[in-house]
Amino acid sequence: MTEAFTQAPTPAEIAARSEQVAPQLRRQLPPTPLVRFGAFSDELGAEVLVKCEHLQRTGSFKARGAMAKILTLTDEQRARGVVTASTGNHGLGVGNALAMLGGRGIVYLPENASPSKVAALRRLGLEIRAEGTDSGVLEPKARAYAAEHDLTYVSPYNDPDIVAGQGTIGLEILEQLAGERLDAVVVAVGGGGLVSGVAATLKKHLPGITVYGASPARDAAMAVSVEAGEITQIDGQETLSDGTAGSVEPGSITFELCRQLVDDWVLGGEQEISDALRMVIDTEHQLIEGSAAMAFAATRARKAELAGKRVAVVSCGGNISASTLVRALGPL
C-alpha cells in the first residue's frame, strides 16, 4: 500500500529518479517525436518544437508515469491488484502497464468521463467505478479502498515514481535537441505531475529555461493553490481541457515542486483552447485532446515574449471523443 506523501522530493531528486527509470521505460514504451510545427512557428515568430505525447502508447504521456510505478511492484502486488483514480488517461496508462506486465486493477472515474476513454479502459480489463465528477474527490475514495483491501494505490500524480516517469519526457527532449538551445517549455497542468517531472529534468541541464504552466481558467486548481501559498480546493467548471480537470490532493508532493519549478502560469479560456485545437488540426492534420490544446493556447498567449525564441510545447494527449471534438470545433 502506498501512503500519501507529505514532504516533496527536491527537483534534483526527481531528475535523478527520472534518469534511473528511463532505461527501463525505454524497453516498454516508445520515444515520441519532437517535431517543428511550421505554421505555428511562423504565427508566433518563434521556433516551436512539439513533443508529440499524443502519439504515445494509450494516446497520452500518462503511460510513462503509470509504467514507472507499476515497474516498482512485485508480481504478487500486481496480482493482488492496484487501485487508481483518473479522468481517463492515467487509468489507460495503468491498464496498459498491467496488460504488459501482468496484474489486475480498479479505476475510480468521474461520472462524466469521456465515453471513449471508459470503453478503452474496459478493453484493458480494468474494473471501473464511476462516482462523482471531481477527481479530487475520487482520489481519497480510491486511496481508502486500497488501504482497506491491502491493495496498492497508484496516484495520478502524487508519487515520486509517477513524477519521475513523466520526467523522462524532458530527458527525451534533451536527447532530441542534440545540444541545440531551448529557451522555454509550455506544459499543461492538472495535478502537476507532468510539469514537475519535465521541468525537473530540463532545468537540471538547462537552468536558464523558462517553464510555463498552462491551465484552463475554468479549472485551474494548481495555479490557484500556488498563488494562495497552499493547496486550495476550488469549484471547477466543465472545460474542454478535461485531462487537467479536478482538485489537487491535500499534501500532494507536486504542489511544492510546482512552486519551485513553474516560472509563469497561463490561464486560458474555452475559446482559446478551441482555437488552438482547430489550428493543430488545420495546419498539422493531427488530432489532439483539449489538455494538449491548452498548452498551444498558452503558447499563443505569450506570443510577444516568446518571439525569436526556441520553445517546446508538450502535446500531452490525443484522447478526445467525437462528441467533445464536435463541441470544441463548434460555437462555444
DOLOKOL-831962 format. One line per 5 residues: for each residue z, x, y of N, C-alpha, C. Coordinates in steps of 0.1 Angstrom, whole numbers, plus 5000, padded with zeros to 4 digits. Atoms other than C-alpha are relative to their C-alpha. Layout:
Z:X:Y:Z:X:Y:Z:X:Y ~ ...
This chain:
5000:5008:4988:5000:5000:5000:5000:5009:5012 ~ 5001:4992:4987:4991:5013:5035:5008:4993:5010 ~ 4992:5005:4990:5017:5008:5062:4993:5000:5014 ~ 5005:4999:4986:5010:5001:5099:5003:5014:5006 ~ 4998:4987:4994:5007:5033:5119:5006:4997:5014
4994:5001:4987:5029:5036:5150:4998:5012:5009 ~ 5003:4988:4992:5020:5071:5161:4986:5005:4998 ~ 5015:4997:5001:4984:5080:5168:4999:5015:4997 ~ 5003:4986:5002:4970:5112:5154:4993:5005:5013 ~ 5007:4995:4988:4955:5135:5181:4985:5000:4998
5015:4999:5001:4918:5137:5188:4996:5012:4991 ~ 5003:4988:5008:4918:5172:5172:5003:4997:4986 ~ 4997:5004:5014:4934:5158:5140:4989:4991:4995 ~ 5011:5009:5005:4908:5131:5138:4987:5008:4998 ~ 5012:4992:5001:4880:5156:5144:5000:5008:4987
4998:4992:5012:4894:5178:5116:4998:4992:4988 ~ 5001:5009:5012:4897:5149:5092:4985:4996:4998 ~ 5014:5003:5001:4861:5139:5100:4992:5011:4993 ~ 5007:4988:5005:4849:5174:5092:5003:5001:4985 ~ 4996:4999:5014:4868:5173:5059:4993:4990:4991
5005:5010:5008:4854:5140:5047:4985:4999:5001 ~ 5014:5001:4998:4818:5145:5060:4992:5003:4987 ~ 5008:4997:5012:4805:5163:5028:5001:4989:4989 ~ 4999:5011:5010:4819:5135:5006:4992:4988:5004 ~ 5007:5012:4996:4804:5108:5027:4985:5002:4999
5014:4997:5000:4770:5126:5028:4995:4997:4985 ~ 5005:5002:5013:4769:5123:4990:4999:4985:4996 ~ 5000:5014:5003:4775:5085:4992:4991:4992:5009 ~ 5008:5007:4990:4757:5074:5024:4990:5009:5007 ~ 5011:4992:4994:4725:5085:5040:5003:5002:5015
4999:4998:4986:4725:5101:5075:4990:4990:5007 ~ 5009:5009:4992:4709:5078:5102:4993:5008:5011 ~ 5008:4992:4990:4682:5089:5126:5006:5000:5014 ~ 4997:4999:4986:4688:5100:5162:4986:5000:5007 ~ 5013:5002:4995:4657:5087:5180:4999:4998:5015
5002:5003:4985:4644:5088:5216:4994:4987:5001 ~ 5006:5013:4997:4638:5053:5229:4992:5002:5013 ~ 5009:4996:4989:4608:5060:5252:5001:4990:5012 ~ 5000:5009:4989:4606:5028:5272:5013:4998:5007 ~ 4986:5001:4994:4644:5026:5278:5003:5013:5008
4998:4987:4993:4644:5063:5288:4993:4999:5013 ~ 5007:5002:4987:4617:5055:5314:5006:4991:5009 ~ 4993:5010:4991:4635:5025:5327:5012:5006:5007 ~ 4988:4994:4994:4667:5045:5332:4998:5013:5008 ~ 5002:4987:4994:4651:5077:5344:5009:5010:4993
4991:4991:5007:4672:5094:5317:4994:5002:4986 ~ 5004:4998:5014:4667:5108:5282:5009:4993:4991 ~ 4991:5008:5008:4681:5082:5259:4997:5002:4985 ~ 5001:4998:5014:4687:5091:5223:5009:4990:4993 ~ 4993:5011:5006:4697:5063:5200:5004:5004:4985
4995:4998:5013:4719:5068:5169:4999:4987:4992 ~ 5004:5013:5006:4705:5042:5146:5009:4996:4988 ~ 4991:5005:5010:4735:5030:5127:4997:4986:4995 ~ 5005:5013:5005:4718:4996:5124:4991:5002:4988 ~ 5007:4997:5012:4698:5014:5097:5008:5005:4988
4990:4995:5010:4729:5025:5078:5001:4990:4988 ~ 4998:5009:5012:4736:5010:5043:5010:4989:5005 ~ 4993:5012:4996:4751:4975:5048:4996:4996:5014 ~ 5004:5004:4987:4735:4974:5082:5010:5003:5011 ~ 4990:4997:4990:4764:4989:5101:5007:5013:4998
4992:4988:5001:4784:5020:5109:5013:4998:4991 ~ 4987:5003:5007:4814:5003:5091:5000:5005:4986 ~ 5001:4995:5014:4801:5016:5058:5007:5014:4999 ~ 4995:4986:5000:4813:5051:5068:5016:4999:4999 ~ 4985:5000:5001:4850:5043:5075:5005:4994:4988
4996:5006:5012:4853:5020:5046:4999:5009:4988 ~ 5002:4990:5011:4838:5046:5022:5011:5011:5001 ~ 4990:4989:4998:4861:5073:5037:5014:4996:4995 ~ 4986:5004:5004:4892:5052:5030:5000:4997:4985 ~ 5001:5004:5015:4881:5039:4995:5000:5013:4992
5001:4987:5007:4874:5076:4985:5014:5006:4998 ~ 4987:4995:5001:4911:5083:4991:5009:4993:4989 ~ 4993:5008:5009:4922:5057:4965:4998:5005:4985 ~ 5001:4997:5014:4928:5063:4928:4992:4989:4993 ~ 5007:5010:5008:4908:5045:4901:5009:4988:4998
4991:5011:5002:4939:5024:4894:5002:4992:5012 ~ 4998:5008:4988:4944:5014:4930:4988:4992:5003 ~ 5012:5008:4998:4908:5003:4933:4999:4989:4990 ~ 5001:5010:5011:4910:4984:4900:5010:4989:5003 ~ 4990:5011:4997:4942:4966:4911:4995:4992:5012
5007:5008:4989:4924:4956:4943:5004:5005:5014 ~ 4997:4997:4986:4922:4961:4980:4998:4987:5008 ~ 5001:5012:4991:4926:4936:5009:4996:5005:5013 ~ 5003:4997:4986:4910:4937:5043:4998:4988:5008 ~ 5003:5011:4990:4903:4916:5074:4988:5005:5008
5013:4996:4995:4869:4916:5090:4993:4989:5007 ~ 5009:5010:4994:4845:4898:5113:4987:5000:4991 ~ 5012:5000:5009:4819:4907:5086:4996:5014:4996 ~ 5006:4987:5003:4806:4943:5089:5010:5009:4993 ~ 4991:4991:5008:4838:4961:5078:5002:4995:4986
4999:5006:5013:4841:4937:5049:4988:5004:4991 ~ 5012:4996:5007:4805:4946:5039:5001:5015:4996 ~ 4997:4986:5003:4815:4983:5041:5009:5002:4989 ~ 4990:4999:5011:4845:4978:5019:4993:4995:4987 ~ 5006:5005:5012:4824:4957:4994:4990:5010:4995
5009:4990:5005:4797:4984:4993:5007:5012:4994 ~ 4993:4988:5006:4822:5012:4987:5006:4996:4986 ~ 4994:5004:5013:4839:4992:4959:4989:4998:4989 ~ 5011:5001:5010:4805:4984:4943:4995:5013:4995 ~ 5005:4987:5004:4796:5021:4943:5011:5008:4992
4989:4992:5006:4830:5035:4933:5008:4992:4989 ~ 4992:5008:5009:4844:5006:4913:5012:4994:5006 ~ 4988:5006:4995:4872:4981:4921:4997:4986:5005 ~ 5002:5014:4996:4878:4946:4934:5007:4999:5014 ~ 4995:5001:4986:4885:4933:4969:5001:4986:5005
4998:5013:4993:4897:4904:4990:4998:5002:5015 ~ 5003:4999:4985:4884:4899:5026:5004:4987:5007 ~ 4996:5011:4991:4901:4877:5052:4989:5000:5012 ~ 5011:5002:4990:4873:4864:5076:5004:4989:5009 ~ 4998:5011:4991:4874:4843:5107:4991:4988:4995
5008:5012:5005:4861:4807:5100:4986:5000:5006 ~ 5013:5000:4993:4833:4813:5125:4991:5012:4997 ~ 5007:4988:5003:4820:4844:5108:4985:4997:4997 ~ 5014:5002:5002:4782:4849:5106:4997:4995:4985 ~ 5003:5004:5013:4769:4829:5076:4993:5010:4992
5008:4990:5007:4745:4857:5067:5010:5011:4995 ~ 4990:4989:5005:4775:4882:5065:5008:4994:4989 ~ 4992:5006:5011:4795:4857:5044:4992:5001:4987 ~ 5009:5000:5012:4766:4854:5020:4999:5014:4994 ~ 5001:4986:5004:4763:4892:5018:5013:5004:4993
4987:4996:5006:4800:4896:5011:5001:4994:4986 ~ 4999:5007:5013:4798:4871:4983:4991:5008:4989 ~ 5009:4993:5009:4769:4890:4968:5006:5014:4995 ~ 4993:4987:5003:4790:4922:4968:5012:4997:4991 ~ 4989:5004:5009:4816:4903:4947:5014:4999:5006
4987:5001:4993:4844:4901:4973:5005:4985:4999 ~ 4994:5013:4999:4868:4872:4972:5003:4997:5015 ~ 5000:5003:4986:4866:4855:5006:5011:4990:5004 ~ 4990:5009:4995:4895:4839:5025:4997:4998:5015 ~ 5004:5003:4986:4884:4822:5058:5012:4993:5007
4989:5006:4993:4913:4815:5082:5000:5003:5015 ~ 4999:4997:4986:4914:4811:5119:4987:5005:5006 ~ 5013:4995:4994:4889:4825:5144:5003:5014:5007 ~ 4997:4987:4994:4906:4858:5156:5004:5010:4990 ~ 4997:4989:5010:4905:4890:5136:5014:5005:5002
4987:4995:4997:4937:4900:5154:5011:4992:4993 ~ 4990:5009:5008:4955:4870:5136:4998:5003:4985 ~ 5003:4998:5014:4938:4878:5103:5006:5013:4995 ~ 4995:4987:5005:4949:4914:5101:5014:5000:4995 ~ 4987:5001:5006:4986:4907:5098:5001:4992:4988
5000:5008:5012:4979:4880:5072:4995:5008:4988 ~ 5005:4992:5010:4958:4904:5052:5010:5011:4996 ~ 4991:4989:5003:4983:4932:5055:5012:4995:4992 ~ 4988:5006:5007:5012:4909:5044:4996:4996:4986 ~ 5004:5004:5014:4992:4896:5014:5000:5013:4991
5001:4987:5008:4985:4932:5003:5014:5005:4997 ~ 4986:4996:5002:5022:4941:5007:5007:4992:4989 ~ 4994:5009:5010:5033:4911:4987:4995:5001:4986 ~ 5006:4999:5014:5010:4917:4958:4997:5014:4996 ~ 5001:4986:5003:5012:4955:4958:4985:5005:4999
5014:4996:4999:4976:4959:4968:4998:5010:5012 ~ 5003:4990:4989:4960:4985:4992:4993:4992:5011 ~ 5006:5006:4988:4953:4972:5027:4991:5010:5006 ~ 5010:4991:4993:4922:4987:5043:4997:4994:5014 ~ 5002:5005:4986:4923:4982:5081:4986:5002:5005
5013:4998:4994:4891:4977:5100:4999:5013:5010 ~ 5000:4989:4990:4902:5005:5125:5013:5007:5001 ~ 4986:4994:4998:4940:5012:5124:5004:5008:4988 ~ 4997:4991:5011:4939:5040:5099:4992:5013:5003 ~ 5007:4988:4997:4931:5077:5104:4988:5003:4991
5011:4998:5008:4908:5078:5074:4988:4992:5004 ~ 5011:5008:4995:4888:5049:5088:4994:5006:5012 ~ 5005:4994:4988:4885:5065:5122:4993:5013:4997 ~ 5007:4987:5004:4876:5099:5106:4986:4997:4994 ~ 5013:5004:5005:4848:5082:5087:4990:4997:5010
5009:5003:4988:4834:5068:5119:4996:5012:5007 ~ 5002:4988:4993:4837:5102:5134:4989:5009:4994 ~ 5012:4993:5006:4810:5115:5110:4987:4997:5008 ~ 5012:5003:4992:4785:5098:5133:4999:5011:5011 ~ 5000:4989:4990:4795:5123:5160:4995:5013:4995
5004:4987:5006:4791:5152:5136:4985:5000:4997 ~ 5014:5001:5002:4756:5140:5127:4992:5001:5013 ~ 5007:4999:4987:4746:5136:5164:5000:5015:5004 ~ 5000:4985:4997:4757:5173:5169:4990:5007:4992 ~ 5009:4993:5009:4737:5184:5139:4985:4997:5005
5014:5004:4996:4706:5164:5151:4996:5005:5014 ~ 5003:4995:4987:4709:5177:5186:4995:5015:4999 ~ 5004:4986:5002:4704:5212:5172:5002:5009:5012 ~ 4997:4991:4989:4721:5229:5201:4996:4995:5014 ~ 5004:5006:4987:4705:5208:5229:5011:4993:5006
4989:5005:4992:4727:5194:5256:5001:4985:4998 ~ 4998:5014:4999:4742:5159:5257:5011:4997:5010 ~ 4991:5002:4989:4758:5146:5288:5009:4988:4999 ~ 4992:5012:5001:4771:5112:5278:4997:4993:4987 ~ 5002:5008:5011:4776:5088:5249:5006:4986:5003
4996:5014:4998:4779:5050:5250:5002:4993:4987 ~ 4996:5005:5013:4797:5032:5222:5007:4986:5003 ~ 4994:5013:5000:4806:4995:5217:5014:5001:4995 ~ 4986:4999:5004:4843:4989:5214:5006:4987:4997 ~ 4992:5012:5004:4863:4963:5194:5014:5005:4999
4987:4994:5003:4893:4977:5177:5002:5014:5004 ~ 5000:4986:4995:4884:5012:5189:4998:5011:4989 ~ 5002:4990:5011:4878:5029:5155:4987:5008:5002 ~ 5012:4993:4998:4842:5038:5163:5000:5009:5011 ~ 5000:4992:4988:4846:5051:5198:5010:5012:4998
4990:4990:5002:4878:5070:5188:4994:5012:4991 ~ 5005:4990:5009:4860:5088:5159:4989:5008:5006 ~ 5012:4994:4994:4827:5095:5177:5005:5009:5012 ~ 4995:4992:4988:4845:5107:5209:5008:5012:4996 ~ 4992:4989:5004:4869:5129:5190:4992:5012:4995
5009:4989:5005:4842:5148:5172:4991:5006:5010 ~ 5009:4994:4990:4818:5151:5201:5008:5008:5011 ~ 4993:4993:4990:4845:5161:5226:5005:5014:4995 ~ 4995:4987:5005:4857:5189:5203:4989:5011:5003 ~ 5011:4990:4999:4823:5206:5206:4993:4999:5014
5006:5002:4987:4811:5191:5239:5010:4995:5010 ~ 4989:5005:4992:4842:5189:5261:4997:4994:5013 ~ 5004:5006:4987:4823:5180:5292:4993:4987:4999 ~ 5007:5012:5002:4807:5149:5277:5008:4988:5005 ~ 4993:5012:4995:4814:5115:5293:4998:4989:4990
4999:5011:5010:4824:5087:5269:5001:4987:5007 ~ 4999:5014:4995:4816:5051:5279:5003:4991:4989 ~ 4997:5011:5009:4833:5023:5261:4995:4987:5005 ~ 5007:5012:4996:4813:4991:5261:5006:4987:4993 ~ 4994:5012:5006:4828:4956:5255:4995:4988:5008
5004:5012:4993:4818:4920:5263:5011:4995:5009 ~ 4990:5005:4990:4836:4906:5294:5008:4989:4994 ~ 4993:5012:5006:4845:4875:5273:5010:5004:4990 ~ 4991:4996:5011:4864:4895:5247:5002:5015:5000 ~ 4999:4985:4998:4875:4930:5258:5014:5004:4998
4986:4998:5002:4909:4934:5242:5004:5015:5002 ~ 4995:4986:4999:4910:4972:5241:4999:5005:5015 ~ 5001:4996:4986:4897:4977:5277:5012:4994:5008 ~ 4989:5006:4993:4923:4952:5289:5013:5007:4997 ~ 4988:4994:5004:4950:4969:5269:5002:5014:5007
4999:4987:4994:4942:5004:5282:5003:4998:5015 ~ 4997:5003:4986:4942:4990:5318:5015:4996:5002 ~ 4986:5004:4998:4976:4974:5312:5010:5011:4995 ~ 4991:4990:5004:4990:5005:5296:5008:4997:4987 ~ 4994:5004:5013:5000:4987:5264:4991:4990:4993
5009:5009:5008:4983:4967:5236:5003:4985:5005 ~ 4999:5013:4994:4977:4932:5251:4992:4990:4993 ~ 5007:5010:5007:4968:4901:5233:4993:4991:5011 ~ 5008:5008:4990:4940:4881:5251:4995:4988:4993 ~ 5007:5011:5005:4923:4848:5247:4985:5002:5001
5015:4997:4999:4888:4859:5238:4992:4988:4998 ~ 5009:5011:5002:4859:4836:5241:4988:5005:4991 ~ 5012:4997:5009:4828:4834:5218:4990:5009:5008 ~ 5009:4990:4994:4804:4863:5225:4989:5003:4990 ~ 5011:4995:5008:4770:4875:5213:5004:5013:4993
4995:4987:5006:4789:4908:5206:5011:4997:4990 ~ 4990:5005:5009:4807:4892:5177:5006:5011:4992 ~ 4995:4989:5008:4811:4925:5159:5012:5008:5007 ~ 4989:4994:4992:4835:4937:5187:5011:4990:5003 ~ 4991:5011:4996:4854:4904:5189:5014:5002:4993
4986:5000:5006:4892:4900:5183:5010:5009:5007 ~ 4989:4993:4994:4925:4912:5193:5002:5014:4994 ~ 4996:4987:5005:4939:4947:5188:5014:4999:4993 ~ 4988:5001:5008:4966:4950:5161:5012:5008:5007 ~ 4988:4993:4995:5001:4958:5175:5002:5014:4993
4998:4987:5006:5008:4995:5170:4988:5008:4996 ~ 5012:4993:5005:4972:5005:5164:4999:5014:5006 ~ 5001:4986:4996:4966:5042:5165:4988:5002:5009 ~ 5012:4998:4991:4933:5036:5183:5003:4998:5014 ~ 4997:5002:4986:4950:5025:5215:5002:5013:5007
4997:4987:4994:4963:5060:5223:4987:5008:5000 ~ 5013:4992:5001:4930:5076:5211:4990:4995:5011 ~ 5009:5005:4990:4910:5053:5234:5005:5004:5014 ~ 4995:4995:4987:4933:5061:5263:4997:5014:5004 ~ 5003:4985:4997:4927:5098:5259:4985:5003:5000
5014:4995:5003:4890:5098:5249:4990:4992:5008 ~ 5010:5008:4993:4872:5070:5268:5001:5002:5015 ~ 5000:4997:4986:4863:5080:5303:4997:4989:5009 ~ 5004:5011:4992:4848:5048:5316:4998:4987:4991 ~ 5002:5013:5007:4849:5011:5305:4990:4992:5007
5010:5009:4994:4819:4989:5310:5000:4987:4993 ~ 5000:5013:5006:4822:4952:5305:4987:4992:5004 ~ 5013:5006:4998:4790:4932:5301:5001:4985:4998 ~ 5001:5015:5002:4781:4895:5304:4990:4997:4989 ~ 5008:5004:5011:4763:4875:5279:4985:5001:5003
5014:4999:4996:4730:4875:5298:4996:5015:4998 ~ 5003:4986:5001:4731:4913:5299:4999:5004:4986 ~ 5001:4997:5014:4737:4915:5262:4987:4995:4994 ~ 5012:5006:5005:4709:4891:5255:4987:5008:5005 ~ 5011:4993:4995:4685:4910:5278:4998:5014:4993
5001:4987:5007:4693:4943:5261:4995:4998:4986 ~ 5005:5003:5013:4687:4927:5227:4985:4998:5000 ~ 5014:5003:4999:4654:4915:5238:4992:5013:5003 ~ 5006:4987:4996:4645:4949:5253:4997:5008:4988 ~ 5001:4992:5012:4651:4967:5220:4989:4994:4990
5010:5007:5008:4630:4941:5201:4986:5002:5005 ~ 5013:5000:4994:4602:4941:5226:4994:5015:5000 ~ 5005:4987:4998:4600:4979:5231:5000:5009:4987 ~ 4998:4991:5012:4611:4994:5198:4997:4992:4987 ~ 5002:5009:5012:4605:4964:5174:5010:5003:4989
4988:4998:5009:4639:4970:5158:5010:4989:5003 ~ 4991:5011:4999:4664:4943:5151:5015:5005:5000 ~ 4986:4995:4999:4700:4950:5162:5009:4987:5003 ~ 4991:5011:4997:4731:4928:5165:5006:5001:5014 ~ 4994:5001:4986:4750:4918:5196:5009:5011:5004
4992:4989:4997:4775:4945:5194:4993:5013:5004 ~ 5008:4988:4997:4748:4972:5194:4993:4997:5014 ~ 5006:5004:4987:4730:4953:5223:5010:5002:5011 ~ 4990:4998:4990:4763:4956:5242:5000:5014:5005 ~ 5001:4986:4996:4760:4994:5241:4988:5003:5009
5012:4998:4992:4725:4992:5255:5002:4994:5014 ~ 4997:5007:4987:4736:4967:5282:5009:5009:5009 ~ 4991:4991:4993:4764:4991:5292:4993:5012:5006 ~ 5008:4989:4995:4740:5020:5295:4991:4996:5012 ~ 5008:5005:4989:4718:4999:5317:5008:4998:5012
4991:5003:4988:4748:4990:5339:5004:5013:5007 ~ 4997:4987:4994:4754:5027:5345:4987:5008:5003 ~ 5013:4993:4998:4717:5035:5353:5001:5010:5011 ~ 5000:4991:4989:4724:5051:5386:5007:5014:4997 ~ 4993:4987:5003:4749:5077:5373:4995:5007:4988
5006:4993:5012:4730:5084:5341:4986:5005:5003 ~ 5014:4995:4997:4697:5091:5359:4999:5015:4999 ~ 5002:4986:5002:4684:5125:5349:5008:5007:4989 ~ 4991:4995:5010:4709:5129:5321:4995:4997:4986 ~ 5003:5003:5014:4707:5130:5283:5012:4992:4995
4989:5010:5004:4727:5101:5269:4997:4995:4986 ~ 5001:5006:5013:4733:5090:5233:5006:4986:5000 ~ 4996:5013:5001:4736:5053:5226:5002:4998:4985 ~ 4997:5003:5014:4753:5044:5193:4996:4985:4997 ~ 5004:5014:5004:4734:5013:5179:5007:4997:4988
4990:5000:5011:4762:5003:5157:4997:4991:4988 ~ 5003:5009:5011:4747:4975:5136:4988:4991:5002 ~ 5012:5009:4999:4718:4952:5128:5002:4987:4992 ~ 4998:5012:5008:4735:4923:5110:5001:4988:5009 ~ 5000:5011:4991:4725:4894:5132:4994:4988:4992
5006:5011:5007:4719:4859:5118:4989:4994:5008 ~ 5011:5006:4993:4688:4839:5126:5005:4991:5011 ~ 4996:5009:4990:4708:4813:5144:5006:5007:5013 ~ 4995:4992:4989:4726:4839:5166:4988:5006:5008 ~ 5011:4994:4994:4693:4856:5173:4992:4989:5009
5007:5010:4992:4677:4823:5185:5009:4997:5012 ~ 4992:5002:4989:4707:4817:5207:5000:5011:5010 ~ 5000:4988:4991:4706:4852:5221:4987:5001:5008 ~ 5013:4999:4993:4669:4850:5230:4997:4988:5008 ~ 5003:5013:4993:4671:4815:5244:5008:5000:5013
4992:5001:4988:4686:4803:5277:5015:5000:4997 ~ 4986:4999:5002:4723:4811:5280:5008:4991:5009
